[in-house]
Amino acid sequence: MKIEDARKIIQEEGLQGYNLCEERENRENEVVLKKENEKWIVYVTDKLSPLSRTF
């Protein structure tokens, strides 16, 4: 999937509270999506630490 495809899905679904490939500190209770080496890294942050899974 391309970043543009992910952005389109997020907009169509009206999703909020996400970080799509932004270079900044993660916020609390946020879904983070980033692409590294042709793989998507997706995780959710909380108060303690991020949970992560690579697809």
C-alpha positions in Angstrom: 0.0 0.0 0.0 1.2 3.5 -0.8 1.1 6.4 1.7 -1.5 8.1 -0.5 -3.8 5.0 -0.2 -3.5 5.0 3.6 -4.2 8.8 3.7 -7.3 8.2 1.5 -8.7 5.5 3.8 -8.1 7.6 6.9 -10.0 10.5 5.3 -12.9 8.4 4.0 -13.3 6.7 7.4 -13.1 10.1 9.2 -10.4 8.7 11.5 -8.7 10.9 14.1 -5.9 10.5 16.6 -3.3 9.1 14.2 0.3 9.9 13.1 0.8 9.1 9.4 4.6 9.2 8.7 5.1 12.4 10.7 8.5 13.1 12.1 7.5 14.2 15.6 7.1 12.8 19.1 4.2 10.4 19.5 1.2 11.5 21.4 -0.7 9.6 24.1 -3.4 7.2 22.7 -2.4 7.6 19.1 -2.2 5.1 16.2 1.1 5.5 14.5 1.6 4.4 10.9 5.0 4.6 9.2 6.7 2.9 6.3 10.3 1.6 6.7 12.1 -0.5 4.1 8.9 -1.1 2.1 7.1 -2.4 5.3 4.4 -0.7 7.3 5.1 -0.2 11.0 1.8 0.2 12.9 1.4 0.6 16.7 -0.7 2.3 19.3 0.7 4.5 22.0 -0.5 4.7 25.6 0.8 6.3 28.8 3.5 3.6 29.4 5.0 2.5 26.1 4.0 1.8 22.5 2.8 -1.6 21.4 4.1 -2.4 18.0 3.7 -4.9 15.2 5.3 -5.0 11.8 3.3 -5.9 8.7 
